[in-house]
Amino acid sequence: MELRIPFSWEERRPVLLEKFFYLPSLYDGHENWQKIPWNDDRLFGNDRPVALECCSGNGQWICQKAKEEPDLNWVALELRFDRARKIWGCLQRERIPNLFVLCGDARLFARHYLPKETISRLYVNFPDPWPKKRHAKHRLLQRPFVDEAAELLLSGAEGFFVTDDPPYANEIVTTLTTSPFWRALLPSPHYKCNPEDYGRSFFLDLWKQKGKSIHLIHFQKR
Ligand SMILES: C[S@@+](CC[C@H](N)C(=O)[O-])C[C@H]1O[C@@H](n2cnc3c(N)ncnc32)[C@H](O)[C@@H]1O
């Protein structure tokens, strides 16, 4: 609860402090931002490989991964401030030095803020499925985002996309297979169901409890 947005709505701007980068919504000065390399002391201060998770929710999955794989730098990206604050709370409480939190829209971070060709692994775990037809346009994993996200990755870096929603899984596969930036790593239909040892998250546990299939789509940047 100590972490608060340090300005009024009228003065909104991106802020980077103490392992937390806040990008307010309805901000229009993205072009003014100078991208910061991951080895800058305000980010990780070292050259270890970086893994990015988009749609981190309350951060249960990424906090665990960061502890299990300390030789990687882990970046949690979450739209909602209350959820991003929870991840930051976990980072502080459990002293996880290889974790950093980005709070804001993944599409804006990918386009304007994150350095290109620097990320070794991309995870998007349970992006909102927007199941109604008229809402499907809000889905994150469609163009141009999947291509802009690929630009952040090193060549050969892997992308893991997880959803419980079968139509969304098929749409993600179609989007990735028709993109010039991605190559499937699993045979058709390019996902596997209910992977073991993927880790735990709020939504993974919830959907498992409800007996839903978890689709893991695995691609690689060409
Ligand atoms: C269904 S939840 C999944 C949370 C977590 N991955 C889990 O498995 O428990 C989807 C999350 O994506 C976040 N989200 C939605 N759109 C986003 C965007 N454009 N950029 C970043 N995060 C987004 C939501 O705020 C929400 O926390």
The ligand as a Tripos MOL2 file, in Angstrom:
@<TRIPOS>MOLECULE
LIG
   27    29     1     0     0
SMALL
NO_CHARGES

@<TRIPOS>ATOM
      1 C1         -7.1230  -13.2290  -17.0530 C.3       1 LIG1
      2 S1         -5.9450  -12.2620  -16.2300 S.3       1 LIG1
      3 C2         -4.5380  -13.3780  -16.1070 C.3       1 LIG1
      4 C3         -3.5940  -12.9930  -14.9770 C.3       1 LIG1
      5 C4         -2.4470  -13.9730  -14.7370 C.3       1 LIG1
      6 N1         -1.6350  -14.1620  -15.9230 N.3       1 LIG1
      7 C5         -2.9340  -15.2990  -14.2200 C.2       1 LIG1
      8 O1         -2.7590  -16.3000  -14.9260 O.co2     1 LIG1
      9 O2         -3.4830  -15.3230  -13.1040 O.co2     1 LIG1
     10 C6         -5.4530  -11.1500  -17.5150 C.3       1 LIG1
     11 C7         -4.5830   -9.9950  -17.0320 C.3       1 LIG1
     12 O3         -4.1200   -9.2700  -18.1560 O.3       1 LIG1
     13 C8         -4.1290   -7.8930  -17.8420 C.3       1 LIG1
     14 N2         -4.1650   -7.1530  -19.1170 N.ar      1 LIG1
     15 C9         -5.2250   -7.0270  -19.9430 C.ar      1 LIG1
     16 N3         -4.9070   -6.2810  -21.0120 N.ar      1 LIG1
     17 C10        -3.5830   -5.9330  -20.8660 C.ar      1 LIG1
     18 C11        -2.7010   -5.1420  -21.6260 C.ar      1 LIG1
     19 N4         -3.0810   -4.5590  -22.7790 N.pl3     1 LIG1
     20 N5         -1.4340   -4.9800  -21.1710 N.ar      1 LIG1
     21 C12        -1.0440   -5.5660  -20.0020 C.ar      1 LIG1
     22 N6         -1.8610   -6.3140  -19.2350 N.ar      1 LIG1
     23 C13        -3.1160   -6.5020  -19.6570 C.ar      1 LIG1
     24 C14        -5.3610   -7.7310  -16.9900 C.3       1 LIG1
     25 O4         -5.3180   -6.5620  -16.2030 O.3       1 LIG1
     26 C15        -5.3250   -9.0110  -16.1460 C.3       1 LIG1
     27 O5         -4.6290   -8.8320  -14.9380 O.3       1 LIG1
@<TRIPOS>BOND
     1     1     2 1
     2     2     3 1
     3     2    10 1
     4     3     4 1
     5     4     5 1
     6     5     6 1
     7     5     7 1
     8     7     8 2
     9     7     9 1
    10    10    11 1
    11    11    12 1
    12    11    26 1
    13    12    13 1
    14    13    14 1
    15    13    24 1
    16    14    15 ar
    17    14    23 ar
    18    15    16 ar
    19    16    17 ar
    20    17    18 ar
    21    17    23 ar
    22    18    19 1
    23    18    20 ar
    24    20    21 ar
    25    21    22 ar
    26    22    23 ar
    27    24    25 1
    28    24    26 1
    29    26    27 1
@<TRIPOS>SUBSTRUCTURE
     1 LIG1         1 GROUP 0 **** ****
